[in-house]
Amino acid sequence: MALKIIGVGGTNRPNSQSYLALEAALSDLEKHGADVQAFKLYDLQLPMYDPIKSLNYYGDNVRIFVEGIRQADAVILSTASYHGILPGIMKNAMDFLDFTDAGPRPYLSGRAVGLMATGGSEHGASTTIDSMVHMVHALRGVVVPATVPIDRAWERFDRHTIIDEKIARRVRQMTAGLMQLSGQLQPAG
């Protein structure tokens, strides 16, 4: 059976480079037989998470997102660096994973998570990935060792293609690691 891999990415911009990076990673995973689904944060338009409200309070987008994550064998998170850390839109999306705590596979428990970040500088993309590592650990996920910081992101893409071979190679390393780790983390059955 094919691994189900969910990608979550983008920013409040409709054509964010972090979402383009996510598309490249998911395309590579499809070539290796994974069943992929992308959640583009710009399109989801998730409301602000409120821990007092129940899942039934929120619309279909939240329910579809939460169920998609619950069903995933692995996840890729791709975001931009905003002042050296992940933007609120990504953090808000991850807060909705609180709705998975009572069911099977709470949060990101025991699942491989690939991390990507775009930024103006290498420092910004790297510190954003550092903050995502802590977030994924708090959500009980297992971070794939090969992460993908993309500095000067505006120079790395031509439309929807990564044109920098070093970055493209790093994406392939991350997706290969995600597939391998996901296979190791799958429950016996």
C-alpha positions as CSV (number, residue, x, y, z in Angstrom):
1,M,0.0,0.0,0.0
2,A,1.3,3.5,-0.9
3,L,2.3,5.8,1.9
4,K,-0.1,8.7,2.3
5,I,1.9,11.9,2.6
6,I,0.3,15.3,3.4
7,G,2.0,18.5,2.5
8,V,1.2,21.7,4.3
9,G,2.6,24.9,3.0
10,G,2.5,28.4,1.8
11,T,1.9,31.8,3.4
12,N,-0.8,34.5,3.1
13,R,0.5,35.1,-0.5
14,P,-1.2,33.1,-3.2
15,N,2.1,32.3,-5.1
16,S,4.5,31.8,-2.2
17,Q,7.9,30.3,-3.0
18,S,7.4,28.0,0.1
19,Y,4.4,26.5,-1.6
20,L,6.4,26.0,-4.8
21,A,9.0,24.2,-2.8
22,L,6.4,22.0,-1.3
23,E,5.0,21.2,-4.8
24,A,8.5,20.1,-5.9
25,A,8.8,17.8,-2.9
26,L,5.4,16.3,-3.4
27,S,6.0,15.7,-7.1
28,D,9.2,13.8,-6.2
29,L,7.3,11.7,-3.7
30,E,4.6,10.9,-6.3
31,K,7.4,9.6,-8.6
32,H,8.3,7.1,-5.9
33,G,4.8,5.9,-5.5
34,A,3.5,7.9,-2.6
35,D,-0.1,9.0,-2.4
36,V,0.2,12.8,-1.8
37,Q,-2.2,15.6,-0.9
38,A,-1.3,19.2,-0.5
39,F,-2.9,21.8,1.8
40,K,-2.1,25.3,0.5
41,L,-2.6,27.5,3.5
42,Y,-3.6,30.5,1.4
43,D,-6.5,28.5,-0.1
44,L,-7.6,27.0,3.2
45,Q,-8.2,30.3,4.8
46,L,-8.3,28.7,8.3
47,P,-9.9,30.9,10.9
48,M,-7.9,31.8,14.0
49,Y,-7.7,28.8,16.3
50,D,-9.6,29.1,19.6
51,P,-9.0,26.3,22.1
52,I,-12.4,27.0,23.7
53,K,-14.4,26.2,20.5
54,S,-15.1,22.6,19.4
55,L,-14.3,21.2,16.0
56,N,-17.9,21.4,15.0
57,Y,-17.8,25.2,15.4
58,Y,-15.3,25.4,12.5
59,G,-16.1,24.9,8.8
60,D,-15.4,22.2,6.4
61,N,-11.8,23.4,5.7
62,V,-10.8,22.8,9.3
63,R,-12.4,19.4,9.4
64,I,-10.8,18.3,6.1
65,F,-7.4,19.6,7.2
66,V,-7.5,17.9,10.6
67,E,-8.7,14.6,9.1
68,G,-6.1,14.8,6.4
69,I,-3.3,15.1,9.0
70,R,-4.9,12.3,11.1
71,Q,-4.8,9.9,8.1
72,A,-1.3,10.8,7.0
73,D,1.6,8.4,7.2
74,A,4.0,11.3,6.9
75,V,3.9,15.1,6.6
76,I,5.9,17.8,5.0
77,L,5.8,21.4,6.3
78,S,7.0,24.2,4.1
79,T,6.8,27.8,5.1
80,A,8.5,31.1,4.7
81,S,10.7,32.7,7.2
82,Y,9.1,35.8,8.8
83,H,11.6,37.6,10.9
84,G,13.6,34.4,11.5
85,I,10.6,32.2,12.6
86,L,7.6,30.6,11.0
87,P,4.7,32.8,10.2
88,G,1.5,32.9,12.1
89,I,-0.5,31.2,9.4
90,M,1.6,28.0,9.8
91,K,1.5,28.1,13.6
92,N,-2.2,28.6,13.5
93,A,-2.7,25.6,11.2
94,M,-0.6,23.4,13.6
95,D,-2.7,24.6,16.5
96,F,-5.7,22.9,14.9
97,L,-4.0,19.5,15.5
98,D,-5.3,19.8,19.1
99,F,-8.4,18.3,17.6
100,T,-6.5,15.0,17.0
101,D,-5.5,14.5,20.6
102,A,-8.4,12.2,21.6
103,G,-8.4,9.9,18.6
104,P,-6.0,7.4,17.1
105,R,-2.7,8.9,15.9
106,P,-2.8,12.1,18.0
107,Y,-0.9,15.1,16.7
108,L,2.0,13.9,14.6
109,S,2.7,10.9,16.8
110,G,5.3,8.6,15.4
111,R,5.2,10.0,11.9
112,A,8.1,11.3,9.8
113,V,8.0,15.1,9.1
114,G,10.0,16.8,6.4
115,L,10.8,20.5,6.9
116,M,11.3,23.2,4.3
117,A,11.6,27.0,4.7
118,T,12.2,29.8,2.3
119,G,13.8,33.1,3.2
120,G,15.8,36.1,2.1
121,S,18.8,34.8,3.9
122,E,20.2,31.4,4.8
123,H,20.1,32.5,8.5
124,G,16.3,33.2,8.3
125,A,15.4,30.0,6.6
126,S,17.6,28.0,9.0
127,T,16.3,29.6,12.1
128,T,12.7,29.0,10.9
129,I,13.5,25.3,10.4
130,D,15.0,25.3,13.9
131,S,11.7,26.6,15.3
132,M,9.7,24.0,13.3
133,V,11.9,21.2,14.7
134,H,10.8,22.2,18.2
135,M,7.2,22.5,17.1
136,V,7.2,19.0,15.5
137,H,8.8,17.5,18.6
138,A,6.1,19.0,20.7
139,L,3.6,17.5,18.4
140,R,5.3,14.1,18.9
141,G,6.6,13.9,15.3
142,V,9.9,12.6,14.1
143,V,11.9,15.1,12.0
144,V,13.6,13.9,8.9
145,P,17.3,14.7,9.3
146,A,17.7,16.3,5.8
147,T,15.9,19.6,6.1
148,V,15.6,22.1,3.2
149,P,16.4,25.8,4.0
150,I,16.1,27.9,0.8
151,D,17.8,31.2,1.0
152,R,17.3,33.9,-1.6
153,A,14.2,31.9,-2.7
154,W,13.3,34.4,-5.4
155,E,16.5,33.3,-7.3
156,R,15.9,29.5,-6.9
157,F,12.7,29.1,-8.9
158,D,11.6,29.5,-12.6
159,R,7.8,29.5,-12.4
160,H,7.1,26.1,-10.7
161,T,10.6,24.6,-11.1
162,I,13.5,24.6,-8.8
163,I,16.4,25.8,-11.0
164,D,19.2,25.6,-8.3
165,E,20.6,22.0,-8.5
166,K,21.9,22.2,-5.0
167,I,18.4,22.9,-3.6
168,A,16.8,20.4,-5.9
169,R,19.3,17.7,-4.6
170,R,18.5,18.7,-1.0
171,V,14.8,18.3,-1.7
172,R,15.4,14.8,-3.1
173,Q,17.5,13.9,-0.1
174,M,14.7,15.1,2.2
175,T,12.0,13.1,0.3
176,A,14.1,10.0,0.2
177,G,14.6,10.3,3.9
178,L,10.9,10.9,4.5
179,M,10.0,7.7,2.5
180,Q,12.7,5.6,4.4
181,L,11.8,6.9,7.9
182,S,8.1,6.6,7.2
183,G,8.6,2.9,6.3
184,Q,10.5,2.3,9.5
185,L,7.8,4.1,11.6
186,Q,4.8,2.2,10.2
187,P,3.1,0.0,12.7
188,A,3.5,-3.7,12.1
189,G,0.3,-5.2,10.9
